[in-house]
């Protein structure tokens, strides 16, 4: 059964650095530091997730794909069955890299699929990752993950530190 995304509510980072619409009831884990933002939202049943990473860094448009791939290896490379598809430039200047992995070494554990986007806005480099079980990913994407991704907006002049 696909999770219901219900009504989405706007979330604005305290400094105004970014906004994103998220379903009511999702839990936030904040691993941010003075150097960068690392926020992870998970659905109530821990099936779907949205992660945002932002830091001060200048990445040339031609390097976005390479930097995103390196970051994904750092974030997910140690997970069983990790795979990253070739980068796909997006019309808005961001880059998409679809990923696949397992959360557990158990071969019976479900594969997790994600769409990871990197973008440069002013001096801010951002990664947005949306994940859900592979066998339900397309349904999750249509029922809410796509709207979440499209609602994400960075205010490059806003500070990272709170």
N, C-alpha and C positions, 0 to 999 in steps of 0.2 A: 504494500500500500504506500502510495506517495504521500509524503508529508504535506499538510496544508500550510501554505505560507501566510494565509490570512491577510489582514490589513497591515500594510507597512507604515512605519512611523519614521519620520526623519530623525537622524542622529547627527549632531554637529560636535566635532571634537572641541574641547573647551577653549582652545586658542582660535578656533575658526579655521583651522588648517584644512579640514575636509568635512564634507557632508556625505551621507549615504542613507538610503531608506532601508530599514530592516524590519522584519516581522516582529510583532509584539511577542514578548515572552522569550526571546533569544537571550542567552547568557553571554556576558562580556568577560573575557580574561585579558587583562592589560599587562603586557610585558614591556612597556615602553621605558626608555631611559632618556637621559638628557640628549643623547646623540640621535635618537630616532624613535619613531612610533612603531609599535608591534601590538596590534589589537586583534583578537580572535573572538568572533561571535559564533556560538553553536546553537543549533536548534534544540528545543526542549528534550528531544529523544536522542540527541548527540549524533544524528544521521547526516545533517548538512552543516556546512561551516563556511564562514567568510573571514578571511584574514587580510589585514591591511598593514603594510610596512612602508614607512616613509622616512627618508633621511635627506640631509643636505648633501647633494652630490650632483655634479655636472656630468651627464652622460650624453655624448653626441648621439643624434638620431641613428647614425650608422652602427652604433655600439649597443643600442638598447637590447637587441636580441641576444648578444653575447653575454652581457651583464645579467640579463634575466635568467638565461640558462645556467650561469655560474651560481646565482642566488638559489635557484631551484635545487641544484645539486647539494648546496649547503643545507637547505631546509629539509629536503626530502630524500636525498641520495642514499642515506643509510636505511631507508625503509625497504622491506622486501618487495621485489618485482618492480622497483622504480623504473619508469620510462618517461622520457620527455619527447614529444613529437617535434618536428621541425617548426621553427618560428613562423608566424603568419602576421605580416604587417596589417594594421587595421586602418580604416579611413580617417580616424581621428589622430593618427600619428603614433598611437600606442602599438605594442607588439603583443600578440597572443601566443602562448605556448601551452598546448594541452598536456596534462600529465596523468600518470597512472601509478598506483602503488597499493600496497597492503599496509594496514596499521599494525599487523601482527605477523610473526614468522609462521604462524599456522597456515598451511596451504589452503585450508578450508575457510579462512577469513575472507570476507568479501573484498574485491578490488575496489579501490576508491579512485574516482576520476575527478579531474579538476581542470578548470580553465584559469590560467595565470596570465595576468596582464601587467606589462611594465609601461610606464609613461614618465616623461620629463615635463614638468611644469615650472618654469622659472628655474630656481636653484633646487627644487625639490624633485627627487627621484622616488617613484612610488611603484609598489607591487601590490596588486589586488588578486587574491586567489579565492576561488569559489569551488567547493568540493561537495560531492555526494557519492553514494554507491554507484558503481559503473552501470549496473543493470537498470538503474532507475534515473541515471543522470539526465537523459533527454527529457523525461517527464518533469523532473525537478527544474530543469532549465526553463521549460515552457511555463511551468506553474509559478515561478517566482524568482529563480536565480538570475535569469536574464534581466528582469526589471531591477533587481538589486545592483547588478553590474552597471546597467545604464544610468542609475541614479548617482553613482559615485562621482564626486567633483572635488578637485583640489583648489584651494585658494593659495597660490604660490607666495604671496606676500605675508601670509600669517606665520607666526613663529611655531617651531616644534615644541619647545619647552613650555610647560605650563607655569 
